[in-house]
Amino acid sequence: MGSTITLTAADGTSIPAYLATPVGAPKGGLVVLQEIFGVNAHIRAVADGYAADGYLVVAPATFQRVQAGVELGYTKDDIAAGAALKAQVEALPAPGVMQDVQAAVDYAARAGKVAVMGYCWGGWLSWRAAEQVRGLAAAVPYYGGGMTTPVEAARVPACPVLAHFGEQDHAIPIDTVHAFAKAQPGVGVQIYPALHGFNCDHRAAYNAEAAALARQWTLAFLKQHVG
């Protein structure tokens, strides 16, 4: 069972976050970044799962600057609502939500080295964070919508990155994934025979085999770079 904490961004904005703590001394810190559905049951379960593996996990509410208390499901209406909120956050003046990610990383650093991990929009934010956020030892984007565009693929990450993609992802064409991998030879790119959102067991796209394999790769990556 986790708890809710309040982070303070550089501009003084208060950002709620879900905190999951391990039993015993943490191996390190992990920041988990939400999809467009808020810090919902799935994201909390992800945080709890990695806390059980020994990490101090912080999941900030990255919609907080435009709407508080967002917790959506995965219906068509939820997708539309989440996409609208994402657009509002993306329209914020720089550094926008990156300062909230920084606050989460700074908090998680009390546990040691810190990695950032995100899903869908959160995957994209994780990729940006690898370049822009201080104090990261690793980044793990899952099906980061938007991160395979030429502009995003030109970023220069300041930490090791492991990126997970589904080859049947309707939102991220596989040819753009291959182009991303070519542009970023230093990034570990793993591709699974799966749809967008394959890690989420609340979605019809859930693929248990792909999710388990991606988690296995991720835990090995975290062990190597975080502890």
Salt bridges, closest charged atoms under 4 A:
ASP11 OD2 - ARG65 NH1 2.85
GLU35 OE2 - ARG203 NH1 3.34
ASP53 OD2 - ARG215 NH2 2.50
GLU71 OE2 - ARG44 NH2 3.10
GLU90 OE1 - ARG128 NH2 2.77
ASP100 OD1 - ARG65 NH2 2.80
GLU131 OE1 - ARG155 NH1 2.58
GLU152 OE1 - ARG155 NE 2.63
ASP169 OD2 - HIS196 ND1 2.68
ASP201 OD1 - HIS202 NE2 3.55
